[in-house]
């Protein structure tokens, strides 16, 4: 009985120590606090990334699905606050990017042997920023990084 009690106390102490250690907030970026005259680039730590996940769009021809376009997208924000805004509004950004991909697929941008990934990224960037800011001048997404861009032809027609 004494061994079980000793084991329970040791487990409780280990749990409490791990919980306490996990709650300690160590300074991540010890950047000096800049005055109001300092530019925003001097204060920001460096790119912050938000995973947007996979986006799948069908390519239609005469009412039939001839192929699927799969993209894996990561959004780059220039500050932690903008990255937080992007994370909070990510469903809206994903919806806007899907609309842009449907538009590109409808206009035949994925037809042919080669696709311009920079053109796709530019269209996705414009749609993501438009959905996050409401067509204002501020742009929380600095760049759209395409991790994967794949066309899968549908062989079951």
N, C-alpha and C positions, 0 to 999 in steps of 0.2 A: 504494500500500500504506500509505503514511504517512497518507493521508486517511481510510482505513478504520479504522486503529488510533485515530486522533484521534476519529473519530465513535463508536467503541465505548467509549472512555474517557469521553467526554462523556455518553453514554447511561447508563453505569454510575454516574457521579457524579450525574446527574439522578435515577436510580432510588434511589440511596442517600439523597440529600437528601430526596426525597419520602417515603421510608419512615421516615427519622428524624423528619421533621416530623410525620408522621401518628402516630408513637408518643408524641410529647410530650403529656402530659395537662395541658391548661390547666384552671384551676379554673372549673367551670361556674357554680355558685351560691356566691358568697363570703359565705354566711350565717355569722354568728358562732356558735361552739359554745356552746350554752346549758348551764347547770348542771342538776343533777338535779331542782331544784324548778320548772323552767320547764315550761309546758304543751306538749304535743306539737304543737299548732297553730302555736306560735311557731317551732319548728324546721323543720317541713316547708316545702318550697319552693312548693308549689302543685300543682294537679291534674296527675296523670300519666295518660296514656291508653294503653290496650292495645286494639289492633284485634282484634276477635273474628271478623271476616269475615262472610260471607253464610251465612244459615241458610234453607233451603228446606223447607217442610212441605206435604204434599198435604192437601187437604180431601176427605174421602170421604163419599159418600152412596150407600147401598145397594151397597156394594162397588165403586163407580166413583169415579174421581178427577174431581171437578167443578171444582176450582180448585187453584192453588198459591199459597202465601203465601211471599213472599220478604222477608227482613229483613236489613239491613246494620247490624251492632251494634258499638259501641265501648264499652269498659268504662272507667270512671274510678276511679282509686285515689288515695288522699290522700297517699301517701308513695312514695318510690322503692322501699323494701323491699316494700311491699304490691304495687306494680306488678310487681316481680320475681316475687313469689309467684304473682300472677295469670298472668304469662307462662309460668311453669313448669307450672302446673296448668291451662292453657288448654284442653286437650282434655277434661278433666273438666267444666270450666265450660260449654264448648260442648255437651257431651252433656246436661247438666242443663237448659240453655236450650232445646235441641231438645225434650226431654221436656215442658217447660212449654208450648212452642208447640204440640206435638201435643195436649196436654191442652186448651189454649184452643180449638184448631180442633175437637176432638171435642165440646166443649160449646157450639159455635156462636157463639163470640165474634167470629168473622170473617164471619159471615153478615150480610146487610143492607147498606145503602148506606154506613154509617159505622162506623168502628172507633175505639175509645178507645185512642190510643197510650200515654197515661199508665198505663192499666190493664195494657197489654202490658209496658211498661217495668218496672212494679212486680212483675209475675209473674216476669220475667226476672231482676230484681235479687235477689229472694228465692231463686230456684233457683241462681243463680251463687254467691251467698254461702254457701248451704247445701252446695254441692259443694266449695267451697274450704276451708271451715273445719270441716266435720264437725259441723254444728249447734251450734257454740260461740257465745259472745257476740261475739267479734271479727268484724268484717265488713270484709274487705279491699277489696271493691268498694263505692265510695261511691254511684255512679249508673250506670245503663245509658242510654246515648245511642243512640237509634234514628236512624240516618242515612237509612234507606230502609225503608219498610213498604209493600209492594205486593201486591195480589191479582191474579193472572192467571187468568182463567176458562179452562177447558179446553173448546175448541169441538169437539174430536174425541171425541164420546161415542159 
